[in-house]
Amino acid sequence: MLGGNVRRGIVVMAWVVGLFWALWAGASCAADQGVATKDGLQGRAMHRKTATLVAPIEFVVKWAGDLTKKVQIHRMHFSWAGDGEGTLTLDANPCNLGSFGDPWLCAWVYQATFNVSVVPVTIGTTADQRKLYQINTDHIVSPALRLVWGGGPLSAERLLVFSPGNERPVHVITLEFDAYPPLGGGCPCAVDLVPEMMEVLELQRWSACAPDAVPAEVAAAAADWKKKNACVGRQVTPEAARNLSRWAREQMASYQRVPSVAGVKWKPVRMEKTHLLLEAVVDNLPVHAPQVHRWLTLYAVYDRSAKSIDRVTITIRGQRLE
């Protein structure tokens, strides 16, 4: 039989060992999360990497229908789980850089996240077993992108940028771990940010549409929105609204709560042969003058044949009453 002091000593020792093990395991799990994180694509573990460009690269981005836009990209974020699907964020927002080279004090110009397919390219293997993949998406007209993947989360991966008709890359960009997830990662539709009262291409290019013109299609879009609003809603935050604001900055400093986007009311505002542009007001925003009205607004591009929302734009619209 063990004496009482010995038994108490064993219990204390076991408790200390257990506490040490729990702390070590917790630290290990926290470290692992920096390598593979849950990024919203069916709950799969995603390897999330960022490419910061020394000089911006021009991309031609496809909107709905035949609309395209040229954007100067400063950063790209790439996420995938090592299988055939991933997400790519194009970030055209020019930023000052902090002491460690991180973006700081950015001006909002353009940012969008697309779902992409990641397809192996068979051209042999390197001595260190790196693999080559083609990154495909309908949202990018040019340039073409390929991925050099080292086969492990700690490898030095690269994005290769190809100009049209060129079989050799014109840019080689190193990817590094992304501690901060980009907007829209893993959403089932593309997500855009457009600063207050800046151009929304579909509004300028497509034909006007009466609010009661296509009730069946608006109902179908609302049904599809039920499947997609949770992911998009996580991007519609007070911080996003403050960043998108070009006016009333002082008043926006106290804006701290955004209503849920789940129940927004969509109305058609523009249309073309294959797509509709739907508009929904999320919230009334603070104003800097009594005759001004400002709204946090969503625009959804609805594919009429696929009966699905392909793109959501988060923006601020306003009106001045004379």
N, C-alpha and C positions, 0 to 999 in steps of 0.2 A: 504493500500500500504506500502511495506517495503522500508525503506530508502536505498540509494545507498551503504552506509557503511555496513548495515546489509546484503544486498544481496551479496556484495563482501565477507563478512565473511562466509556466508553459502556456497558459491562456493569454498572458500579455504578449509573449513572444509570437504566438500564432496571430494575434490581432495586428501586431506591427508588420509581420511578414505579409499578411493579407492586405493591409493598407498599402504597403510598398508595391505589391503586385498590381493592385487596382490603379495606383497612380501611373505605374509603368505602362500598363495596358492602355489607359486613357491617353497617355502621351503618344503611344504608338499609333492608336487609332486616329488621333488628331493629325499626326504626320502623314498617315496614309491618305487622309482626305485631301491633302494638297496635291496628290498625284491623280486620284480618280474620284470624281464627285458625281452626285446625282444631278443631272442636267435637264430633267423633264422629258426625255425621250423614252417613254414607257418605263421609267424608273431605272434605266440602265446606267451603269457606271461609265462616266465620260472622261476621257483625257482632254483637258481644256488647255489650249495653247494660244499665245498671242504673237503676232508679228508686227513690230514697229518699223516703219519704213524710213530710211535716211532721207529720201526725197519722195514726194507723192507720186503715185502711179495712176494714170487715167484709166478708168473702167467705163464701159458703156453698159448701163443697167437697163434691163427690159421692165417696163411697166406692163399693165394689162393691154391687150390688143396689140397695136403696132407702135405704141409709145415707147420711146427710149430716152435716156438721159445720160449725159457725160458727167462723171464725178471724179474728183481728185482724191484718191484714197490715201490716208495717212497711217491707218492701222487696220489689221485684219485679226479676227478671233476665229479659231477653228476648234470645233469640238466633235468628238466621235468616240465610239465604244470599241473600235477595232474591227467593226463589221461593215456592212454596206451602206449605212446611213449616218449622217452627221449634220451639223449646222455650220454655216459660215456667216460671220458678221463683217460687213464693210463699213468702215468708220471714216468719214470725210471731214471730221471736225478738227480744225487746226488748234493746237494746244501749245502753250508754253510748257517747258519741261522743268521738273523739280531737280533737286540736287542729285538724285539717283537716276535721273533720266525718265522718270514716270510722268505721264501727262498731268498737267496742272493748269487750271484756268483756261478751259477750252471754250471756243466759240461754236455754237451749234450751227451746222450746215446740213449734214445728211448722215443718217445711220440706219442700216437695215440689216435684218437677219433672215437668212434663207435656209430652208432645208436642202441638203445636197446628197447626191449619191457618190460613194467612194468606190471606184472600180479598179481592180488590179490591172497593171500594165505588164505584159509578159515580154521582157527584153533581157532575160538572164538575171543573175544576182551578183552583188558585190561580195568582196572577201569578208566583209563584216555583216553579211546577210541583210543589208538594208533592202527595203522593198519600195516599189514605185506604184503610185496610184493616180488615176485621173479623177479630178473633182468635177462633177457635172451638176449643173442646175439650169433650169430654163430662165432664170432671172438675170443671168449675166450673158451679154452678147459677146463681149471681148474684155480682156484677153483670156486665153485658156490657162487653166491652173492644174498643176500636178503636185502631188505630195510625196516627199521622200520620208519614209517612216522607218525608224531604226529597230522596230520590233519590241520596244519596251518603253515604259513611261519616262525613264531617265535618259533616254537617248536624245541626241541632237537632231531634231527633225527640221525639214526645210519645206517651204513652198516655192515652187518653180513657176515663173510667169513667162508665157509664150506669146509673142506677137503673131498675128494671123499669117499663116503660110510658113512660119519658121519652125524647124524641127529641133532647134536648140533653144534653151531658155535665155531670155534677155534680162531677167532679174532672178537672183537667188536670195531668198529671205529666210533667215533663221527664226524658228519658232521657240518660244520660251513659255514656261508655266504661267497661266493667267490666274492670279489670286482673286480677281474681281470679275464675275461673269458678265458678259456683254448683254445688252438689251435683247429680249426676245428669244434667248437660247432655248431650243427645243419646242417652240410653239408650232402647232400644226398649220400655221400660215405665216407669211412674212410680216414683220412689224417694222414700221417706219416712224421716224421722228421728223416733224417739220416745224421749225420755229414759227412763232406767232405771225400770222398773216403772210407768210412766205408761200411760194407757189406750190399748189397741189396740182400735178399735171392734168389729172382727169377733169378737174374743175374747169381748166382753161381750154382743153382740147375736145371734150366730148359734148354731145348735144344735150340741151336742157331736157328735163324729164318732169312731168307733172306728178305731184305727190300721190295721186290715186291712179297712176297709169298702169302699174303692174302689181296689183295686190297679191296675186298668187306667188310671184317670185319674191316679194318682200317677206311673205310668210315663210317661204322655204329658207331664205337667208336667216331669218330669226331662229328657225329650228337648228340650222347649222351653227349659229352663234352660241347656242346652248352647249355645244361640244367644245367650243374654242375660247369662250369668254374667260375661263379661269386662268389660263396661261397668259392671255393678253392683259387681263386685269392686274396681274402682278407687276406689269410695267407701267400702269397708269397710277402714278404715285404723286404725292405733293412735291417731292423733289423734282420729278420729271416736269411737272407743271411750272415750277419756278425756273427750271433750266430753259424751258421753251419760251418763257416770257421775254418780250422785247420792250414792253412798257409796264408801268405800275409795279416796278421792282420793289419799291419800298412797301407797297401794300401787300405784295405777294409774300413778303418775309413771314407774315403771320398765317399764311395758308398752310394748314396742317392736316387736313382730312379730305379724301376724295371718296365720293359715294361709290357703291358697287356698280360695276359696268354690266352685271348679269342681266339686269332688267331694262337696259336702255331701249328706247323706241327708235327703230330705224325708219328712215324715209328715203325714197329715191330722189336724187338730185341731178344725175347725169346718166346717159346711157350711150352705148354703141352696139354694134351688131352682136357681139359675143359677151359683153359684160355690162353690169350695172355699177354705178357708184352710189352707195348708201351713206347717209349722214345720221349721226346720233349725238345729241348734246349730253355730256356727262355731268357738268356742273356749271353754275354761274361763278365767275371769278371776280376777285376784288378789282376795283377800277381806280383810276387816278383823276377822273373828272366825272361830274354827275351826269353829263350827257353821253358818256361812253358805256357800252355794254360789251362784256368779254365772256367767252364760253370755252371751256375745255371740251374739245370736240373729237369724235372718232369718225373716220371715213373708212368704209369697207368696200373693197373691190370684189364683186360677186360674179363668179363664172356661171353664165346662164346655162351652158350645156352640162357642166359637171355638177351644177347645183351646190356649189361650195364657195365659201369666202376664201379668197387666195391671199389677200393682203389687207392689213389694217394700218391706217395712218393715225398717229396721235399728234394733235396739233391744238393751237388756240386760234379761234376766229373772233372777230369783233366788229362792232358797228358804232359809228358816231352819229347821234341824232342831232340835227341842226335845229 
